[in-house]
Amino acid sequence: MGQESSTPVDESTPPQTLKARSVEAVASYIKEGRAKKIVLMTGAGISTAAGIPDFRSPDTGLYANLAKLNLPYPEAVFDISYFRSNPLPFYTLAHELYPGKYSPTISHYFLRLLSDKGLLLKLFTQNIDCLERAAGVPDDKIVEAHGSFARQRCIDCHGSYPDDLMKQAISRCEVPHCTQDGCNGLVKPDIVFFGEALPEDFHRNRLLPELADLAIIMGTSLTVQPFASLPGYCAEGVPRVLLNLDRVGALGSRADDVLILGDIDTGVRKLASAIGWLEELEELFNLHNPDQVHKEQSDHIDKSQDEILDEELAKITKEIDQSLQISEQHSAALRGNLSLTERTSFRPDAPEDESRAQDGSITVTSAHHVDDQAVAHVNSPQGNGGTRESDIEWEDIKPDMTRPKQ
């Protein structure tokens, strides 16, 4: 298991388990009670509808803003060695991406619904945005393959760091330091950076797909290993459902693979409707997002998803610009004060120092595994079937730095 052909199954080949390779057949399989141990695998594509940019895309504008931080290369913002010498660029980006700014989508609440019904064995996610948690999926059901903003610790003594202090530091664009006696090391979220190992939780659970009686893969390009190998661990005859913009990996090569291609939220609603859960799913979503529901009803009438994403990206770009401008103004003010001191002059009407950037927050999605080390992959395509350290899926913030083929 784990290695398989990517050649699409012949259309004349009948399914082994399902009645047909269709949404309706998958729905019947679930309604008949044959799916009791569902394994989910998710990537950045389920969060783009929340307004989170897919970080693999070169036209998101985020790389352009990273360039303003004078990085030696864009991926350096997620490189542990560079972080040790200069953590400020990462925290400038984290100020814009910290959880709390975005709300879970209908797809996230579908994951929650599967858990509520006792059908979820495990959710593997490449995303670092914590939206699965925000939707209510229990912590013990989630494996964050590339880490997340959910926890943070010192990179030296590995001691934990309080959530409230981390939120405060990020809101102020400050670099937090360890509070353990005699340490004072740098603190960072448990996001997998270049040069760091994948979480032990992933290694402990990576073979769980062998026990699944249904696998649902959503919004991932399946290009980053070892996450990309997870669907291959499902036993032959176990239905695998892909909800994605495009066919990816080896999905579609088995007789019981079902591809639901197109907009992911639309595909989720189609599947939920076929099962008979759509009304329940919509009620769950509306209960936790009353303001968003009203906004969607008024704003989405004349706007495409691309237009909505463009607006969100423009907002993020503006916020980063403002943060950088404030930093520049602060430095200029300090230089001016120093000059005044040197001249021993004083102006009672001198302006006060610029205030810090207002509180903001953001989210994202990733990393891959090379020689027992994970790398927070940031926008580098995989070639010749191998993986490279620049292959990050910030599903990235979506940790993905280029738009993956969903």
Secondary structure, 3 states (H helix, E strand, C coil): CCCCCCCCCCCCCCCCCCCCCCHHHHHHHHHCCCCCCEEEEECHHHCHHHCCCCCECCCCCHHHHHHCCCCCCHHHHHEHHHHHHCCHHHHHHHHHHCCCCCCCCHHHHHHHHHHHCCCEEEEEECCCCCHHHHHCCCHHHEEECCEEEEEEEECCCCCECCHHHHHHHHHCCCCCECCCCCCCCEEEEEECCECECCCHHHHHHCCHHHHCCEEEEECCCCCCCCHHHHHHHCCCCCCEEEEECCCCCCCCCCCCEEEEECCHHHHHHHHHHHHCCHHHHHHHHHHHCHHHHHHHHHHCCCCCHHHHHHHHHHHHHHHHHHHHHHHHHHHHHHHHHHHHHHCCCCCCCCCCCCCCCCCCCCCCCCCEEECCEEECCCCCCCCCCCCCCCCCCCCCCCCCCECCCC
